[in-house]
Amino acid sequence: MKETKERKMIRHKKKNVRIFPIYKTVSWDLLFYFPIIFLFLTQIKGFSASQVLFADAFYTLANTFWQLPVTSLVDRIGKKNCLIIGNVLYSASILAMIFMQNYYELLLIQFIYALGYSIKGICESNILYDSLPVSKKRGRVFATIDRKIIIIFLSI
């Protein structure tokens, strides 16, 4: 018996809900990657703490700059494709940080890093919310799953 398109979609949505906490825990970088990047830039690349903090401020400004264009991009090409693009940009910018030669390259990398993070930030939670069945408790279920992610992350 062939699986209907609707049943297949429901099965995929259930899978999204099940694996989302794992994805979010692994990709949650604020508490894990930033200290490592700071130490890498100061200890290995030889930048001063003030240069790294300035680059972080530039990242924050770039993140703010990207919010509006990214929203249009997500509307145009879809959440799933944008999430993939965001993760690729995010990963590529971290890899580029390893091979960069000077401070101006770091600022360019931070600009790309902010683009990837902006895309991820817009798409991740929306994909989870869209995967939940439509009901009056949808928002409560979403909050419960999102809260579990924080608990999982803090217990690691």
KANORFEN-V245016 format. One record per residue. N is the residue number from 1. RES is the residue in three letters. PSI is psi in degrees with one decimal (NA if undefined). BURIAL is b if it has 16 or more other C-alpha atoms within 10 Angstrom, else e. Layout:
n->{N;N}
res->{RES;RES}
psi->{PSI;PSI}
burial->{BURIAL;BURIAL}
//
This chain:
n->{1;2;3;4;5;6;7;8;9;10;11;12;13;14;15;16;17;18;19;20;21;22;23;24;25;26;27;28;29;30;31;32;33;34;35;36;37;38;39;40;41;42;43;44;45;46;47;48;49;50;51;52;53;54;55;56;57;58;59;60;61;62;63;64;65;66;67;68;69;70;71;72;73;74;75;76;77;78;79;80;81;82;83;84;85;86;87;88;89;90;91;92;93;94;95;96;97;98;99;100;101;102;103;104;105;106;107;108;109;110;111;112;113;114;115;116;117;118;119;120;121;122;123;124;125;126;127;128;129;130;131;132;133;134;135;136;137;138;139;140;141;142;143;144;145;146;147;148;149;150;151;152;153;154;155;156}
res->{MET;LYS;GLU;THR;LYS;GLU;ARG;LYS;MET;ILE;ARG;HIS;LYS;LYS;LYS;ASN;VAL;ARG;ILE;PHE;PRO;ILE;TYR;LYS;THR;VAL;SER;TRP;ASP;LEU;LEU;PHE;TYR;PHE;PRO;ILE;ILE;PHE;LEU;PHE;LEU;THR;GLN;ILE;LYS;GLY;PHE;SER;ALA;SER;GLN;VAL;LEU;PHE;ALA;ASP;ALA;PHE;TYR;THR;LEU;ALA;ASN;THR;PHE;TRP;GLN;LEU;PRO;VAL;THR;SER;LEU;VAL;ASP;ARG;ILE;GLY;LYS;LYS;ASN;CYS;LEU;ILE;ILE;GLY;ASN;VAL;LEU;TYR;SER;ALA;SER;ILE;LEU;ALA;MET;ILE;PHE;MET;GLN;ASN;TYR;TYR;GLU;LEU;LEU;LEU;ILE;GLN;PHE;ILE;TYR;ALA;LEU;GLY;TYR;SER;ILE;LYS;GLY;ILE;CYS;GLU;SER;ASN;ILE;LEU;TYR;ASP;SER;LEU;PRO;VAL;SER;LYS;LYS;ARG;GLY;ARG;VAL;PHE;ALA;THR;ILE;ASP;ARG;LYS;ILE;ILE;ILE;ILE;PHE;LEU;SER;ILE}
psi->{128.4;141.0;130.5;159.7;-37.9;-43.2;-39.4;-42.1;-41.6;-42.6;-41.8;-40.2;-40.0;-39.6;-42.5;-45.6;-38.1;-40.9;-10.2;-45.0;-34.5;-47.4;-48.5;-38.1;-43.7;-36.5;-2.7;104.8;-15.2;-39.9;-12.2;-52.8;-36.7;-45.6;-36.6;-43.1;-41.1;-48.0;-40.3;-46.6;-35.4;-41.9;-43.6;-47.7;-14.4;15.7;152.5;161.5;-37.9;-35.8;-41.7;-42.0;-35.5;-42.2;-37.8;-38.4;-38.4;-39.6;-44.0;-43.6;-41.5;-38.7;-42.2;-41.8;-39.5;-13.4;-49.6;-49.3;-35.7;-38.5;-42.5;-40.1;-43.6;-42.0;-36.4;-45.7;-3.1;155.3;-43.7;-49.8;-39.9;-37.9;-39.8;-46.8;-44.2;-43.9;-36.7;-47.2;-42.3;-48.1;-41.8;-36.4;-35.4;-41.2;-41.8;-31.5;-32.6;-37.6;0.8;154.8;-26.3;178.0;-34.1;-33.1;-38.0;-42.2;-40.3;-43.0;-40.9;-35.6;-44.4;-40.1;-42.5;-37.6;-49.0;-42.4;-35.8;-43.8;-46.3;-44.8;-35.8;-38.3;-37.4;-57.6;-34.7;-37.9;-42.1;-48.4;-42.2;-23.0;-15.9;145.0;144.3;120.7;175.7;-25.3;8.8;-46.6;-39.4;-41.6;-42.7;-46.8;-37.4;-45.4;-44.1;-38.5;-38.6;-35.3;-43.9;-42.5;-43.3;-46.0;-41.8;-21.9;-7.0;NA}
burial->{e;e;e;e;e;e;e;e;e;e;e;e;b;b;e;b;b;e;e;b;b;e;e;b;b;e;e;e;e;e;e;e;e;e;e;e;b;b;b;e;b;b;e;e;b;e;b;e;e;e;e;b;e;e;b;b;e;b;b;e;e;b;b;e;e;b;b;e;e;b;e;e;e;b;e;e;e;e;b;e;e;b;b;e;b;b;b;e;b;b;e;e;b;b;e;e;b;e;e;e;e;e;e;e;e;b;b;b;b;b;b;b;b;b;b;b;b;b;b;b;e;b;b;b;e;e;b;b;b;e;b;b;e;e;e;e;e;e;e;e;e;b;e;e;b;b;e;e;b;e;e;e;b;e;e;e}
//
